[in-house]
Amino acid sequence: MQPVGASNVLRTNEVNLMLLRSSLILVTICLLPQFHTAQAQSPTPPNFKLLPGYTWTETTGKDARTARMVRSDGFTITHVSPAVKGFYERSFGHEKDVVWLKNQTINGNRIAVASMRNNEILAVVDDTYMFRAKPEKLDQLVDLLITVGTFLPKTTQSSSAIPTAIEPPGHIRLLAGYKYVRRRGVDSHVGSIIGDTGLTIDHDIGGMASNYSREYFPDHFEKLRKQTHLNKDAIESHIRYLQQQVSWQIRQEVNGEYLMIVYFKDAKLIASFDRSTANFIARVDSFDQMTDFLLTVLTYQPKPSSKLPK
């Protein structure tokens, strides 16, 4: 039987090796040459959910297939699908090119996300598939990470990767440096995911919690306008009040459930799984924090009964 201390040392070494390996793979991606191929407009793959406002263009090179997702404002997400697993391990760069690196498992798929010194954000899935972009704003980073989240095929997802006294709801996996605290709720499941760098993600889950994000989306405004028994001027005034608080919002299907995200002008962020009424709330003002938020929320597993019909 191994001593407890030896077991902890082995686990620490394994984690350090995993982080180093991921960072080297991500740096390698930055140093790879561009593929010189003919470009042609192609249809989006059937299982790939493209965000609204994006177009998909695909090229085929010697070793990989490359797709570019371009938003109407020019922001571009590049997706590279190599011909063989381990494509990115052929050569390595320098770990010093990585500003920060985060590892997570979503839907049973290992994902490494890194910020590079050339301002790129890279995401590698299972050391094989790669997404890259140069976001300048938080909503662009969200588009990148949500795109990665919708790409991930669902396999087997276990409970939290970091053991906790009380497990987070929905099989949420905690990133390194985070702990879970259960709060007392009246009619819903309330708790907090607390990071050692200052980010706290609060959640409110359950039928009585409702959907915190829905009222800030245009389709809710239209429902308000159809309430003819109310004063039209009062309705429009209320709609303007809601609109003035919001910087941007995004809605996309993730894990068979609509995820609605609203970012407010005061840096408040709300992400809500619509049908399962699971709300996650935080104050986010950096790429680092936004990445932690989404890499946590995207591991949440809605109850099967609440999933969208196929």
Sequence and secondary structure as in RCSB ss.txt:
>XXXX:A:sequence
MQPVGASNVLRTNEVNLMLLRSSLILVTICLLPQFHTAQAQSPTPPNFKLLPGYTWTETTGKDARTARMVRSDGF
TITHVSPAVKGFYERSFGHEKDVVWLKNQTINGNRIAVASMRNNEILAVVDDTYMFRAKPEKLDQLVDLLITVGT
FLPKTTQSSSAIPTAIEPPGHIRLLAGYKYVRRRGVDSHVGSIIGDTGLTIDHDIGGMASNYSREYFPDHFEKLR
KQTHLNKDAIESHIRYLQQQVSWQIRQEVNGEYLMIVYFKDAKLIASFDRSTANFIARVDSFDQMTDFLLTVLTY
QPKPSSKLPK
>XXXX:A:secstr
   HHHHHHHHHHHHHHHHHHHHHHHHHHHHS       EE    TT    TTEEEEEEE SSEEEEEEEETTS 
EEEEEEESSTTGGGSS   GGGEEEEEEEEETTEEEEEEEETTS EEEEETTTEEEEE  SSHHHHHHHHHHHHH
HS      S SS  SS  GGG    TTEEEEEE  SSSEEEEEEETTS EEEEEESGGG  SSGGGSHHHHHHHH
T TTS HHHHHHHHHHHHHHEEEEEEEEETTEEEEEEEETTSEEEEEETTTTEEEEEE  SHHHHHHHHHHHTT 
   GGGS   
